[in-house]
Amino acid sequence: MATKTTIHDIASFLNVTASTVSRALNNNPRISENTRKAVLKAAKQLNYQPNNIAAALRNGKSNLIGVIVPTADRAFFSSVVRGIEEIANRLGYKIIICQSYDDYSKEIQTVEALANARVDGIIASIGKETVNFDHYNDLLKKGIPIVLFDRTTDQLAVNQVMIDDYQGAYDAVSHLVDEGCQRIAHFTSPVKISIYKERLRGYTDALKDHGIPFDDNLVIESNLQLEGGRQSMLQLLELNKMPDAIFSASDYGAMGAMQVLKEKKIKIPQQVALVGFANEPFTSFTDPTLTTVDQLSLAMGHVTAELFFDQLNSLDKQIPQRTQKTVLQPQLIIRQSSLRSSGRV
């Protein structure tokens, strides 16, 4: 197995001291420009790779940020990560992206791995299975900053960034009522993390405020993926009276419902109107195009990163900081799948 090039190898190659090489690599002003260039050239020739963990141990900073998402193949999470990375790179930091796959044990292992890699902090969206937060509290005890986004919890005293899921759901259901819908079903998740609790609360309050009685038979639980949406729609079609609209807590669930309705020759939106949640890229290409709630993913990434670095700077300066919750206002994107009364497109 080939051994890694060290600063001692570079020093021997240039016939200088290892401390000179170290200072040159760290842009120490005591080193001349000619020496610095010679060291950088030799480092490249010898394929020198700095040991970030060792540097972090020496300096107390790695300039690495851990980012944990449930899954990276969702457009929402990849867009948030892009927003975080844009701010981090601008400030000279790199990010390490990890996926929990909504698996509690994997989330614990990921947090431990990032801590061992000496990251300067962690930005995370908690998994659906996570109900115990000891692994995050262990980081806080070590002084490692944490910021949560989207899927958050009040059980951790950390900064949080989210959208107003309640308002997004309320606006979606109110829009369906405005379009003449009176029997509105809701696709939700059996795992009641905060975002789904708030979307369910927005749904029920909107019904109440518009004088529509709540019907427990119209609230269907699933994993909110494509197949979950299909099964939920099939379950609704078995009722004596079919709903005239569906508000799904995810676009994938709404897309599954759309597939079943089209297979059954049920007209959208004339017979059943549809609204999803997330504004996934495919929603503007479906037939009909899908009305949805935009979660402002890129903006969420920017705000989350800015909040994280504000916290990091405060810790560096030993400034006491109170935790805060930043709530972004979602936007209802109205498309063909819900426009049944006005004929607008």
N, C-alpha and C positions, 0 to 999 in steps of 0.2 A: 504494500500500500504506500503510495507516494505521501511524503510528509509535507505539511504546509510550510510555506515560506514565512519566516519570522523577521522582526526588525533586526535581529542579530545577523541574519543572512544578508540583508541589505547593507548593514554596517560593514560586514566583511567584504562585500562586493565593492563598496566604495572606499574602503579603508578609512572609515570614520567611526565614531562611537555610536552605540545603540541609542544613547540619550539624544544625540544629534539627529538621528533618524526619527525618533519619536517626536521631537520638537518640530521637525520639518513637516511631518505628516499632520501635525496639529496646528500648523500655521503660527508657530511661536514667533513673535516679532524679533527675538534675539537671533534668529537664523536668517542668513542672507538669502536674497532672491535666487542667486545662482545655485546655492546649496539646496534650497527647497526644490528647484526644478530638477536638479540631478537626482535627488532622492525620489521624487515622483516618477521620473523616467525609469530609474532602476526598479522601483516597486512594480511598475507596469511590465517591465521585461521579465522579472522574476515571478510574475503572477501573484503578487502579494494580496491577500484578502484580510482586512482588519478583523480582529476579534471583537465584535460589538459587545458581547457579554462582559469580556474583560475590561473593555473601555467603560462600560456602564458601572462596573464595580469600582473603577478608579475615580470616575468623574461624577458618579451619582446620577447620570443621565445617559439614556441610550438613543434618544430622538426617534424612538419607535413607539407607536400607539397600537394597541390591540383592538380590533373591531370584531365583535361577535354578532352574527346574524343567524336566524333560524335556517335560512337557505339563501344561497347567492343566486339561484337561477330564477328568482322572482324579480320582475322588473322594478317593483317598489324598492326592495332591499338593495339591488344593484345600483339604483339611482341615488339612494341615500348614501351608500358607500362612496359613490363618485363625488357627491357634495362634500363629504368629510375629507376625502383625499385631496380635493382641490384646495381647501383651506390648509390642510396639514402640509402639503408640498410647498405651498407659498411661504410657510413658516420654517421650512427646513426639516420637516419630519416625514417619516415614512410610516405606512400602516401595514399591519399584518392582519389579513382577513381570515377569520375562522368561522366554520359553520357548526351549529349545535344540532341541526336536524330535529329540533324540538325534543331532543333526548336529554333528560335531566342529568344522567351520569356522564354523558359526553360533554355537557356544558361545564360540569365540575372539572373534568379532565382538561378542558380547553382553558379555563380560568387559571388552573395550576400551571399549565404549560406556558402561558403568556407571562405569568408572574416569574417563573424560572428563567424566561428569556429576558428578564429585566426591562420589560416595557415601562414607559413613563406613566402609563395609565391605560384604562380600558373604557371603550364605548360599546355598549351592548343593547340588544333587543332581546329580552328574556324569552325562553322557550315556553311552549304551551304547557309542558308538564311541570314546570318549575313552581313549587309552592314553598320550598325551604331555601333561604338565601344565605346560609352560613358561609358558603364559598365566597360570596361577595363581601360579607361582613369581615371575613378574614383579611381580605385585601385592604379594606378601610382601616382596620387595626394597624396594618403595616404602613399606613400613610399613602397608599396608592389610590389616586383619584379615579372615580367612576362616574360616567354620565350615561343614563339610560334614554333610549328613544323608542317611540311608537309603543312597544309592549313594555310597560313600566309597572312599578309597584310602589305603594306607599309604605311598604314594610322595610324599605331601605332609605336611609337619610342621605340621599344623593340628588344631584341636579337631574331634571327630567325634561325631555322635549317630546311633545305629542301633538296630534291634531285634536280638534274638538269633535270626537267621534259622536257624541250625543247630538251636537248641532247638525253634523253631516247627515245622520240618520233622520233627524227631525225634518230637515229640509227635503230629504228624498221622499219621505212619506207625505209631507204636505203638498209636494209637487204632484204626486199621484192622486191625491184628493182633488186638487185643482183641475186635474184632467178627467174628473168624473168617477174615479174609482172609489168603491165603498167596501169592498171585501178584499182587504190587502193582507197577503201572507208574508211571513218573514222567515228567511233562512238564517239560522244562527249556529253557534258552535256549542257542543256539550261541555267543552273546556271553557269555563267562564273567566278567562283573563279579562283585564280591564277594558280592552277595546271592544270586545263582544258584549260585555255587560252594558257599556255605554251606548252601543248601537241598538241593543234591545230596549234600553230605557228611552232612547230617542224615538223609537218606533211606537212604544206604548203611549208615551206622552202625546205624540202627534195625533194618534187615534183619538185619545181622550179629548184633546183640545178641539178636534173637529167633530165631536159628537158621535164617533163611531165606536160601538162596543168592542171590547177586546174578546177574541175567541182563541182559546188555548189550542184548538185544533189547527189553527193556521200558523202556529209557530213550530217549525220543523228543525230539528238538530241534525247536523252531519259534520263531516270534516271540512266542508265548504270548498272541496275540490270539485273537479268536473264531474266525476262519478257521483259524488255526494249530492251535487245539484240535480243530477238526473234522477236519483232515487227519491229525493225530496219532492220533485215535481210529480213523479209517479204516485207517491203517497197522497199528494193533494188531489190528484185526479180521481182517487177512490172515494173522496167525500161526496155526499149527496148533492152539495152545491159547490161548484168550482169557484176558486177565487178569481177576481177580475184583475188582480195585480200582484206582483211579487217584489218585495224589497229584500235583496240578498246582501248579507254582510261581507260578501266577496264577489268579485267579478267572475271567478271560476264557477261558483255556485250558480250565478245567473246564466252563465253560458251553458251549463248542463241543463238547466230548465229550458233554455231556448231550443236546444237540440230536441228535447222530448216534445215540446209544443209543435215544432215544425214537422216532426215525424207523425204526430197525431193530427196534422192539418188544422191546428188551432191557430187562428190569426193573431199576430203580434203587431201592434198593441191593441187592435180593435176588440179582441176577446180577453186577452191577458197582457197587461203592460208589465214591463220589466225595468228594474233599476238595480245596478250593482254597486260595488264599493271598491275603490282603489285606482280607477282609471288606468288599468293595464293597457299596454299598447294595442292588443288585439281588439279592444272594445270599439275602436273607430273603424274597424274593417269587417265587423260582423254584418249579417244581413237579417234584420235591420241593425243599424248601428246601435250600440248599447249606451243608454243613459247611465251615468255613474258619478260617484263622488270622488273628486280629485284629492289625494292625500298630500299634495305638495312635497313630493319626495326629495327633489333636489334642494329645495329651500330648507327642508327639515335637516338634510345633511349639513348644509352651511351653518344653520343656527346651532346644531348640536356641536359641531367642531368649534365654533366660536365660543360657546359656553364652556367647553372642555378646556380650551387654551386660556380663557380668562381665569378658570379655576387653577390651572397649572401655574400661571404667573402669580396668582395670589399665594399659593403654597410656597413658591420660591421666595417670595417677599415676606412670608410668615404673616400674611394678612388674614385675620379671621373672616370666614365667609359663610353666610347662611345659604342653605340649599334653596333652590327655586324651581318652580314648575313653569315651563314655557309652553303655552298652548297656541297653536297655529289654527287659523280659521280655514276650514275646507271649502271647496268650491263645487257646486253641483253642475256637472256638464250634461246639459240636456240634449239628447239625440232622439232618433226615430223610435226606439223601443218603448217609449212612454208617452208619445204625443198622440193620444187617441181622440181628444175632443176638438183641438184647434186645427189639426191637419198640418201643423208647421213641420218643417224638416230642416 
